[in-house]
């Protein structure tokens, strides 16, 4: 499988890069932007909930665990296993954060303890692409909890939209994965699984919610939202991603939120 993978991101307007709370993992090494020649490609995208403390750390831990798990995108058991791995590592992550605060002379304050005890929250989207065996179709599979989305474009048409297919489906309270262990049966009620085939020439766009909502609104207006996203990082792009996001925010077309795009072109 030949693929070109490219990531783009920008924090909320008014925030600096250290305050960015989305996270992504690009296989096979976690940061594999550019041309790839692999038989299996895994990617993960998370959107940390700003209302929770350490959302950025939790989002980064989630994408690492889901990106490296062989079946996190394809089965409920694989999804749960990746989640449980992340939960098991959260104590170490929390300890590291506290130690860092102590070393900087800024130990955890009493009023921060309830928030840390409550835990961190984030959405997750995991995707796996596989070359088909001889005579069989190439396939991809995805799992999701929350409102980060995947869009597959083929022959200048939207082929798949997952997990949401209407802009009205977005809310300010999407399902979230907690850093505190959740009940498996309850959790699986909110997990979406899907999959389809892929062909050379297909493009995939993995986005967090602000960009996903814009994408679907454009679809509902009979526009082609993949066109400006496809041109990013090429000579045809009039603006780079941060400037384009600023423009969309100024026009009221894009909610002011951490905004992330991972584009996969299958060659």
Backbone bond lengths (Angstrom), bond angles and torsions (degrees), N, CA, C in turn:
res aa  C-N    CA-C-N  psi(-1)  N-CA   C-N-CA  omega(-1)  CA-C   N-CA-C  phi
1 X - - - 1.447 - - 1.525 109.17 -
2 X 1.315 115.63 123.59 1.459 121.15 175.13 1.513 108.38 -101.55
3 X 1.317 116.77 127.81 1.463 121.08 -177.42 1.511 109.81 -142.49
4 X 1.329 114.30 150.33 1.459 120.71 171.24 1.526 106.80 -115.98
5 X 1.318 116.60 120.27 1.462 122.53 -176.79 1.529 108.94 -115.03
6 X 1.318 115.75 132.88 1.455 120.11 -179.39 1.523 109.52 -141.89
7 X 1.316 116.74 135.13 1.466 121.72 179.55 1.527 110.41 -112.57
8 X 1.335 114.02 146.97 1.464 121.83 178.60 1.532 107.46 -139.77
9 X 1.323 117.00 139.03 1.459 118.28 178.22 1.518 110.76 -157.05
10 X 1.333 113.92 155.33 1.461 120.80 177.62 1.530 107.54 -153.88
11 X 1.345 118.51 139.11 1.470 120.44 178.74 1.528 111.74 -75.49
12 X 1.317 114.70 173.06 1.463 120.40 173.33 1.518 109.93 -53.74
13 X 1.305 115.47 146.44 1.469 119.09 174.09 1.525 109.04 -61.61
14 X 1.322 115.22 131.59 1.457 120.30 -177.65 1.515 113.05 96.95
15 X 1.342 117.89 -12.06 1.461 122.12 177.93 1.519 110.29 -103.79
16 X 1.319 116.20 155.92 1.462 119.50 175.12 1.528 109.60 -94.13
17 X 1.323 116.42 176.00 1.458 120.45 -174.99 1.528 112.10 -63.84
18 X 1.338 117.27 -30.24 1.463 120.50 179.63 1.529 111.78 -68.91
19 X 1.327 117.00 -16.65 1.468 121.22 -179.54 1.527 113.04 -95.83
20 X 1.300 117.03 3.11 1.472 122.97 176.53 1.522 109.28 -66.32
21 X 1.351 117.90 128.52 1.458 121.41 -172.81 1.525 114.09 -117.89
22 X 1.335 118.42 5.80 1.459 120.82 167.11 1.531 108.03 -82.16
23 X 1.330 115.64 169.31 1.468 120.26 175.60 1.517 108.45 -156.19
24 X 1.335 116.13 153.05 1.465 119.80 177.10 1.522 109.20 -146.11
25 X 1.324 114.10 155.21 1.466 123.11 179.48 1.523 106.95 -132.72
26 X 1.323 116.33 123.89 1.463 121.72 -175.93 1.518 109.32 -117.06
27 X 1.345 116.31 111.29 1.460 119.89 -178.15 1.518 112.19 -69.91
28 X 1.327 115.42 164.82 1.468 127.21 4.70 1.534 114.91 -86.33
29 X 1.340 117.53 -5.16 1.467 119.58 -173.60 1.523 114.09 -112.94
30 X 1.311 117.27 -0.62 1.454 120.36 -179.42 1.505 114.35 98.64
31 X 1.327 117.70 -25.08 1.469 121.47 -179.10 1.528 110.65 -138.94
32 X 1.332 115.50 39.84 1.466 120.86 -169.94 1.526 112.94 -87.66
33 X 1.309 118.18 63.00 1.462 121.89 169.40 1.527 109.59 -65.80
34 X 1.340 115.30 147.42 1.454 119.74 173.23 1.514 113.40 106.62
35 X 1.328 115.70 -160.06 1.465 121.90 -177.56 1.518 110.74 -77.14
36 X 1.333 115.90 134.43 1.456 122.01 179.53 1.522 110.13 -130.82
37 X 1.312 116.25 146.21 1.460 123.02 173.30 1.522 106.50 -130.94
38 X 1.339 116.48 95.49 1.463 121.99 -172.91 1.531 109.05 -139.22
39 X 1.330 116.46 160.01 1.461 120.53 174.51 1.523 111.66 -90.40
40 X 1.344 116.45 -25.14 1.459 122.47 177.24 1.524 108.32 -134.21
41 X 1.314 115.96 132.94 1.464 121.33 178.82 1.523 108.21 -127.66
42 X 1.335 116.84 123.71 1.462 121.96 178.43 1.523 109.74 -118.66
43 X 1.335 114.72 141.25 1.455 120.85 178.18 1.523 108.44 -140.43
44 X 1.325 116.36 154.39 1.460 121.33 177.13 1.519 109.14 -144.79
45 X 1.330 114.96 144.83 1.461 121.97 -178.10 1.525 108.39 -137.98
46 X 1.326 117.69 133.12 1.465 122.25 -179.89 1.518 110.06 -133.66
47 X 1.315 114.41 152.05 1.461 122.38 178.32 1.521 107.32 -125.40
48 X 1.332 117.09 105.64 1.451 120.90 -179.99 1.515 111.81 -70.35
49 X 1.325 116.58 138.69 1.466 121.89 -179.94 1.521 109.82 -80.50
50 X 1.319 116.35 116.39 1.470 121.04 -175.29 1.520 112.86 -61.32
51 X 1.339 116.76 -23.59 1.461 120.11 -178.36 1.525 111.97 -69.62
52 X 1.331 117.81 -16.61 1.462 120.96 -178.54 1.522 110.21 -104.02
53 X 1.336 115.53 149.92 1.456 120.26 176.76 1.529 110.54 -73.50
54 X 1.316 116.72 145.29 1.467 123.99 177.34 1.518 112.75 61.51
55 X 1.330 117.23 30.85 1.466 120.75 -179.94 1.521 111.59 -60.53
56 X 1.326 116.99 -37.61 1.462 120.41 -179.48 1.527 111.21 -63.84
57 X 1.320 116.86 -44.47 1.467 120.75 179.41 1.527 110.84 -63.15
58 X 1.317 117.00 -41.41 1.465 120.83 -179.94 1.531 110.36 -66.44
59 X 1.326 117.82 -41.69 1.467 120.95 178.51 1.530 110.50 -61.79
60 X 1.321 117.57 -42.20 1.465 120.57 179.46 1.525 111.36 -65.51
61 X 1.322 116.62 -39.36 1.465 120.16 178.63 1.526 110.63 -66.74
62 X 1.331 116.97 -41.32 1.462 120.24 179.43 1.519 112.12 -60.80
63 X 1.329 117.63 -48.25 1.465 118.71 -175.94 1.522 111.29 -65.97
64 X 1.343 117.27 -33.63 1.461 119.65 177.29 1.527 110.65 -65.68
65 X 1.326 117.15 -42.11 1.470 120.46 -178.46 1.528 111.25 -71.90
66 X 1.311 117.96 -40.76 1.462 120.58 -179.99 1.525 111.32 -75.04
67 X 1.326 117.71 -34.04 1.454 119.92 -179.78 1.510 113.37 -68.84
68 X 1.326 117.23 -28.08 1.465 120.55 -177.24 1.527 113.10 -98.90
69 X 1.334 117.99 -3.30 1.468 121.19 -179.36 1.520 110.66 -88.16
70 X 1.317 116.41 127.56 1.466 121.37 -171.45 1.520 113.59 -62.44
71 X 1.324 119.26 -34.04 1.467 120.36 -174.91 1.521 112.83 -121.73
72 X 1.325 118.20 18.86 1.465 120.83 -178.00 1.522 111.95 -63.15
73 X 1.339 117.14 -28.05 1.460 120.81 -177.77 1.525 112.87 -92.43
74 X 1.331 118.03 -7.03 1.466 119.07 -167.59 1.517 116.12 -119.59
75 X 1.327 119.32 -21.39 1.464 120.21 -177.06 1.523 110.67 -140.20
76 X 1.337 117.21 152.10 1.469 118.77 174.90 1.525 112.12 -58.49
77 X 1.333 116.88 -40.99 1.469 119.72 179.60 1.519 111.10 -63.10
78 X 1.322 117.37 -39.81 1.460 120.94 178.51 1.515 111.50 -66.11
79 X 1.343 117.17 -39.19 1.460 121.19 177.13 1.526 110.09 -61.48
80 X 1.342 115.81 -48.36 1.461 120.03 -178.88 1.524 111.63 -63.13
81 X 1.328 117.21 -38.96 1.452 120.92 -179.74 1.530 110.92 -63.13
82 X 1.338 116.77 -43.94 1.467 120.13 178.81 1.523 110.73 -63.99
83 X 1.321 116.44 -40.70 1.470 120.56 178.64 1.523 111.32 -64.11
84 X 1.325 116.60 -45.03 1.460 120.14 -179.43 1.526 111.70 -64.48
85 X 1.325 116.59 -33.42 1.461 119.67 175.15 1.524 110.61 -63.03
86 X 1.336 115.98 -43.00 1.465 119.64 178.98 1.522 111.18 -63.73
87 X 1.330 117.01 -43.71 1.463 120.75 179.34 1.530 110.52 -61.02
88 X 1.347 116.28 -40.94 1.465 119.95 -178.49 1.523 112.03 -65.20
89 X 1.315 117.73 -24.97 1.462 121.81 -178.85 1.524 112.81 -92.79
90 X 1.342 116.30 -8.30 1.462 119.08 -174.01 1.527 111.93 -66.66
91 X 1.320 117.65 -36.27 1.463 119.56 179.04 1.514 111.82 -59.12
92 X 1.320 116.57 -41.82 1.469 120.53 177.72 1.525 110.51 -64.88
93 X 1.332 116.21 -39.68 1.461 120.28 179.08 1.529 110.74 -64.66
94 X 1.314 116.10 -41.66 1.455 120.73 179.41 1.528 110.64 -66.17
95 X 1.340 116.27 -39.91 1.460 119.81 176.82 1.513 112.19 -62.64
96 X 1.329 116.20 -39.56 1.460 120.77 178.28 1.523 111.04 -63.39
97 X 1.328 115.75 -40.75 1.466 119.85 179.12 1.527 110.77 -63.54
98 X 1.329 116.74 -45.41 1.464 120.37 -179.77 1.531 111.36 -63.67
99 X 1.340 116.41 -40.35 1.463 120.02 178.75 1.522 110.90 -64.09
100 X 1.330 116.29 -39.10 1.465 120.48 178.33 1.523 110.49 -64.58
101 X 1.320 116.47 -41.57 1.470 119.57 177.71 1.525 110.77 -62.46
102 X 1.323 116.60 -42.18 1.460 120.00 179.00 1.529 111.45 -62.33
103 X 1.335 116.09 -41.54 1.469 120.20 -177.62 1.521 112.01 -66.66
104 X 1.334 116.22 -24.70 1.465 120.27 179.52 1.525 112.14 -92.40
105 X 1.339 116.09 4.38 1.456 119.70 -179.43 1.502 113.08 71.53
106 X 1.340 116.32 26.45 1.467 121.10 -179.89 1.523 108.90 -132.38
107 X 1.327 117.87 64.61 1.467 120.70 -176.44 1.528 112.35 -61.83
108 X 1.339 115.26 161.22 1.451 121.33 178.84 1.528 109.86 -58.05
109 X 1.323 116.85 132.14 1.455 122.60 179.22 1.528 110.73 -92.52
110 X 1.315 115.65 158.24 1.464 120.49 -176.13 1.518 112.37 -56.91
111 X 1.349 116.59 -35.79 1.464 119.36 -176.47 1.531 112.45 -76.42
112 X 1.344 117.12 -10.82 1.457 120.28 176.36 1.528 112.16 -88.54
113 X 1.315 117.03 -20.53 1.461 120.87 -174.95 1.530 113.50 -58.08
114 X 1.353 120.09 -44.19 1.473 118.79 179.39 1.524 113.11 -59.79
115 X 1.333 116.43 -39.42 1.459 119.56 179.29 1.518 112.22 -66.45
116 X 1.326 116.79 -40.80 1.461 120.39 177.77 1.520 110.99 -66.12
117 X 1.337 116.71 -37.48 1.465 120.31 179.19 1.526 111.23 -67.79
118 X 1.319 116.64 -34.19 1.470 120.83 179.46 1.520 111.06 -66.39
119 X 1.317 117.55 -33.81 1.461 121.41 177.74 1.515 113.16 100.15
120 X 1.327 114.49 175.61 1.460 122.64 179.49 1.524 109.64 -106.77
121 X 1.349 115.54 160.09 1.463 120.78 -174.96 1.525 109.95 -138.75
122 X 1.344 115.36 150.86 1.464 120.06 179.16 1.527 109.53 -164.41
123 X 1.318 115.59 157.76 1.466 120.93 167.98 1.525 108.03 -84.53
124 X 1.328 116.49 167.52 1.468 120.80 175.02 1.525 109.98 -147.26
125 X 1.316 115.68 140.66 1.468 123.99 172.87 1.521 106.76 -134.66
126 X 1.335 116.79 122.40 1.465 121.67 179.21 1.518 108.89 -121.75
127 X 1.324 116.72 137.89 1.468 122.15 -176.47 1.517 109.47 -135.38
128 X 1.329 115.53 141.73 1.460 121.40 176.24 1.515 109.41 -132.71
129 X 1.328 116.72 129.91 1.468 123.42 175.75 1.527 108.33 -109.62
130 X 1.327 116.05 139.07 1.458 120.90 177.33 1.526 110.61 -134.82
131 X 1.339 114.48 140.10 1.466 120.64 167.88 1.514 109.02 -67.71
132 X 1.321 117.46 135.09 1.446 120.17 175.95 1.523 110.99 -74.60
133 X 1.345 115.61 150.67 1.458 119.28 172.94 1.520 108.72 -65.85
134 X 1.311 116.66 166.27 1.460 121.20 -176.80 1.521 110.49 -54.08
135 X 1.328 115.14 125.31 1.455 120.57 179.20 1.520 114.25 84.71
136 X 1.341 117.90 -2.42 1.455 121.05 -180.00 1.523 110.68 -113.28
137 X 1.323 115.41 160.28 1.461 120.69 -177.27 1.526 111.12 -72.19
138 X 1.313 115.57 148.94 1.456 121.09 167.55 1.534 107.82 -73.07
139 X 1.319 117.54 139.91 1.461 119.36 -174.16 1.528 111.30 -131.78
140 X 1.317 114.89 156.06 1.454 121.95 168.97 1.517 108.36 -133.53
141 X 1.327 115.93 152.18 1.455 122.51 176.59 1.521 108.97 -135.34
142 X 1.328 115.66 152.34 1.460 119.90 -177.92 1.517 110.60 -145.80
143 X 1.316 115.14 148.29 1.455 122.74 171.85 1.518 108.40 -127.57
144 X 1.317 115.80 153.53 1.459 118.71 -175.35 1.517 110.13 -156.06
145 X 1.310 115.89 143.82 1.456 122.52 164.84 1.518 106.26 -134.66
146 X 1.341 116.35 117.97 1.451 120.36 -176.32 1.516 111.85 110.72
147 X 1.329 115.94 -158.03 1.459 120.22 -170.95 1.530 114.68 -119.51
148 X 1.331 118.22 19.41 1.467 118.78 165.03 1.525 106.61 -73.19
149 X 1.325 117.21 141.08 1.465 120.37 -167.25 1.523 113.45 -125.89
150 X 1.322 114.20 157.33 1.461 123.83 173.02 1.524 108.19 -119.07
151 X 1.330 116.23 134.09 1.456 122.32 174.64 1.524 108.61 -125.69
152 X 1.321 116.25 128.73 1.465 121.92 176.76 1.526 108.01 -109.32
153 X 1.319 116.12 126.41 1.464 121.96 -178.86 1.518 108.91 -115.07
154 X 1.333 115.10 129.95 1.462 121.38 178.77 1.522 109.24 -137.17
155 X 1.330 116.24 131.31 1.469 121.36 177.72 1.527 111.52 51.36
156 X 1.329 115.21 45.49 1.471 122.11 176.66 1.523 113.20 60.37
157 X 1.336 116.86 30.98 1.458 121.72 174.85 1.526 108.98 -138.76
158 X 1.328 115.53 150.26 1.459 120.12 174.84 1.520 108.26 -74.41
159 X 1.330 116.06 120.23 1.457 122.75 -175.13 1.526 111.39 -98.03
160 X 1.324 117.78 -41.13 1.465 122.89 178.41 1.525 108.78 -140.76
161 X 1.339 115.96 139.28 1.460 123.30 172.01 1.522 107.18 -130.57
162 X 1.341 116.79 120.74 1.463 120.66 -173.77 1.526 110.28 -145.06
163 X 1.333 119.29 136.55 1.467 128.01 1.19 1.511 113.58 -88.68
164 X 1.332 118.57 -9.83 1.462 121.94 -178.46 1.516 109.97 -106.84
165 X 1.320 115.72 148.11 1.467 120.18 178.91 1.520 112.16 -127.14
166 X 1.339 117.57 1.57 1.461 122.35 178.00 1.528 109.33 -135.51
167 X 1.319 115.98 140.68 1.465 119.77 -179.71 1.521 111.48 -63.01
168 X 1.320 117.30 -27.64 1.464 120.92 -179.69 1.523 112.04 -68.88
169 X 1.327 116.86 -12.38 1.458 120.19 -178.44 1.512 114.87 -76.41
170 X 1.335 117.90 -10.06 1.463 120.80 -179.29 1.521 110.41 -82.75
171 X 1.326 115.54 144.98 1.458 120.89 177.45 1.522 108.18 -142.19
172 X 1.319 115.69 173.18 1.460 119.96 178.26 1.523 111.82 -87.22
173 X 1.337 117.33 1.09 1.455 120.78 179.49 1.530 110.58 -133.78
174 X 1.337 117.76 65.65 1.463 119.43 177.63 1.521 110.52 -72.49
175 X 1.325 118.42 161.06 1.470 119.99 172.79 1.527 109.73 -59.42
176 X 1.329 115.93 144.45 1.460 121.29 -176.81 1.518 110.50 -135.34
177 X 1.328 115.27 150.38 1.465 121.12 172.45 1.527 108.59 -89.96
178 X 1.324 115.42 130.98 1.459 121.15 -178.48 1.516 110.73 -98.71
179 X 1.327 115.90 148.93 1.467 120.12 177.01 1.522 111.44 -74.58
180 X 1.317 117.22 -15.47 1.459 121.78 170.89 1.518 108.56 -89.12
181 X 1.310 117.78 137.47 1.465 122.22 -174.39 1.525 111.52 -53.68
182 X 1.335 115.85 126.21 1.460 122.05 177.57 1.526 109.88 -98.95
183 X 1.322 116.43 156.80 1.454 121.66 176.27 1.529 109.35 -65.57
184 X 1.321 116.92 127.01 1.467 121.38 -173.43 1.523 112.14 -61.99
185 X 1.319 117.00 -43.61 1.459 119.77 -177.87 1.515 111.31 -64.47
186 X 1.326 116.68 -41.58 1.465 120.12 177.84 1.519 110.42 -66.46
187 X 1.319 116.46 -43.35 1.459 121.09 -178.11 1.522 111.74 -58.76
188 X 1.323 116.81 -43.97 1.467 120.67 -175.64 1.521 112.91 -66.47
189 X 1.321 117.85 -18.02 1.465 119.56 175.94 1.525 111.37 -65.00
190 X 1.316 116.22 -23.78 1.463 120.54 -175.27 1.532 113.28 -106.03
191 X 1.322 116.81 -1.63 1.466 120.45 -178.20 1.524 109.41 -86.58
192 X 1.332 116.07 128.94 1.458 121.44 175.15 1.516 110.49 -102.33
193 X 1.331 116.25 141.02 1.464 123.02 176.61 1.513 108.64 -130.31
194 X 1.313 116.71 138.61 1.457 120.17 176.76 1.517 108.98 -154.69
195 X 1.318 116.33 179.66 1.458 121.56 178.03 1.515 109.89 179.84
196 X 1.299 116.11 165.41 1.463 121.30 179.08 1.524 108.04 -165.64
197 X 1.319 115.59 -169.18 1.456 120.85 175.98 1.519 109.86 -93.78
198 X 1.316 116.39 163.42 1.450 120.95 169.78 1.515 109.79 -132.53
199 X 1.320 114.85 152.34 1.461 121.93 179.20 1.516 109.42 -128.63
200 X 1.316 115.71 156.79 1.456 119.58 173.29 1.521 108.81 -58.59
201 X 1.315 115.73 134.82 1.459 120.89 -176.94 1.514 113.52 99.46
202 X 1.344 117.43 -15.38 1.463 120.17 175.89 1.529 110.14 -69.33
203 X 1.323 115.67 150.40 1.458 121.85 172.83 1.519 109.17 -125.86
204 X 1.325 115.69 144.30 1.452 122.55 178.32 1.519 108.68 -122.88
205 X 1.330 114.96 141.45 1.459 121.57 179.55 1.521 107.66 -127.17
206 X 1.331 116.15 113.29 1.461 122.41 176.44 1.521 107.02 -100.43
207 X 1.329 117.15 124.28 1.453 120.30 -172.58 1.527 111.85 -137.82
208 X 1.319 116.15 148.60 1.451 119.33 168.64 1.522 109.30 -80.57
209 X 1.341 117.26 174.78 1.458 121.08 -159.80 1.524 115.89 -62.13
210 X 1.319 118.87 -39.71 1.464 119.09 -177.27 1.527 111.10 -60.18
211 X 1.316 116.53 -46.07 1.456 120.33 -179.68 1.532 111.02 -72.09
212 X 1.327 116.87 -35.77 1.465 120.26 178.51 1.527 110.99 -63.18
213 X 1.322 117.46 -42.27 1.461 120.81 179.35 1.531 110.60 -63.43
214 X 1.346 116.09 -42.48 1.472 119.48 176.00 1.520 110.48 -60.19
215 X 1.320 117.68 -44.40 1.461 122.85 -177.78 1.529 109.89 -57.53
216 X 1.320 117.19 -47.22 1.463 120.24 -177.06 1.530 111.91 -72.08
217 X 1.321 117.56 -33.75 1.472 118.58 174.49 1.521 110.82 -62.59
218 X 1.333 116.42 -39.34 1.461 119.90 177.71 1.536 111.08 -65.65
219 X 1.315 117.39 -39.77 1.466 120.66 175.88 1.519 110.40 -59.17
220 X 1.322 117.09 -43.45 1.461 121.68 -178.58 1.525 112.14 -67.29
221 X 1.329 116.43 -18.03 1.475 121.15 175.84 1.523 111.79 -95.67
222 X 1.349 115.62 10.37 1.476 122.00 -179.40 1.524 112.51 64.56
223 X 1.326 116.46 28.95 1.462 121.15 174.69 1.524 110.10 -97.78
224 X 1.319 116.59 174.92 1.461 123.41 179.62 1.524 109.00 -116.96
225 X 1.319 117.40 84.77 1.474 119.68 -174.22 1.517 113.87 -66.26
226 X 1.325 117.21 -17.68 1.469 118.45 178.97 1.520 112.62 -71.58
227 X 1.323 117.98 -18.28 1.468 119.25 -175.66 1.532 112.31 -62.58
228 X 1.340 120.43 -52.34 1.474 117.86 177.71 1.520 112.51 -65.95
229 X 1.338 117.92 -30.70 1.460 120.39 179.84 1.523 110.98 -73.34
230 X 1.322 116.89 -34.11 1.464 121.52 178.86 1.522 111.20 -68.00
231 X 1.321 116.77 -31.04 1.467 120.50 -176.48 1.523 113.31 -82.22
232 X 1.341 117.22 -14.76 1.462 119.53 -178.65 1.522 111.28 -55.32
233 X 1.288 117.70 139.91 1.459 128.16 -178.69 1.525 113.01 67.79
234 X 1.346 117.03 18.82 1.458 121.30 173.92 1.532 108.88 -119.81
235 X 1.315 115.92 170.31 1.464 119.97 179.63 1.523 112.05 -69.45
236 X 1.355 117.36 -14.09 1.468 120.80 179.70 1.527 112.27 -82.93
237 X 1.328 118.31 -9.37 1.461 121.22 -176.77 1.521 110.11 -82.35
238 X 1.344 118.39 120.71 1.468 119.27 178.33 1.522 112.75 -71.50
239 X 1.349 117.00 -23.45 1.465 121.65 -177.74 1.522 109.13 -136.40
240 X 1.340 116.97 152.93 1.459 118.84 170.10 1.527 108.72 -79.23
241 X 1.322 117.52 174.39 1.461 120.20 -172.49 1.531 112.98 -61.65
242 X 1.343 120.12 -49.20 1.471 118.38 179.11 1.523 112.80 -58.29
243 X 1.332 117.64 -40.12 1.463 120.34 -179.77 1.523 110.69 -68.82
244 X 1.333 116.64 -38.53 1.470 120.05 178.25 1.532 110.31 -65.01
245 X 1.337 117.33 -43.36 1.463 120.93 177.94 1.529 110.06 -61.42
246 X 1.327 117.57 -43.31 1.465 120.51 177.42 1.524 110.91 -58.25
247 X 1.317 116.27 -43.62 1.461 120.65 179.56 1.524 110.85 -61.52
248 X 1.339 116.81 -45.19 1.461 120.66 179.81 1.536 110.86 -64.37
249 X 1.315 117.12 -38.80 1.463 119.98 177.11 1.526 110.90 -64.98
250 X 1.333 116.98 -42.55 1.469 120.61 178.83 1.522 111.33 -60.16
251 X 1.328 116.58 -33.99 1.467 121.70 -179.19 1.527 112.37 -82.63
252 X 1.336 116.91 -4.14 1.453 119.97 -177.55 1.514 113.75 76.06
253 X 1.333 116.55 13.17 1.462 120.59 -177.84 1.512 112.78 -88.20
254 X 1.328 117.04 -17.16 1.458 121.65 -174.53 1.524 109.10 -133.04
255 X 1.322 115.78 125.06 1.468 121.26 178.45 1.531 109.73 -63.68
256 X 1.330 116.03 142.47 1.465 120.15 -179.96 1.523 109.46 -76.21
257 X 1.302 115.39 97.43 1.459 122.69 -178.51 1.520 107.83 -150.75
258 X 1.328 116.96 162.13 1.463 118.48 169.27 1.521 107.53 -52.66
259 X 1.324 116.43 133.51 1.470 120.43 -172.31 1.519 108.92 -129.52
260 X 1.334 115.52 124.27 1.457 120.98 -175.41 1.517 110.95 -134.02
261 X 1.324 115.02 140.11 1.465 123.16 176.76 1.514 108.72 -134.47
262 X 1.319 116.24 131.37 1.468 122.13 167.53 1.526 106.46 -119.12
263 X 1.320 115.37 120.61 1.474 120.63 -179.14 1.512 109.65 -108.33
264 X 1.324 116.19 132.19 1.462 122.21 178.01 1.518 108.31 -122.19
265 X 1.310 117.09 118.64 1.472 122.41 175.45 1.514 107.30 -107.88
266 X 1.345 116.53 121.61 1.446 121.61 -179.88 1.521 109.15 -93.06
267 X 1.321 116.42 120.83 1.462 122.05 -166.42 1.527 111.97 -101.98
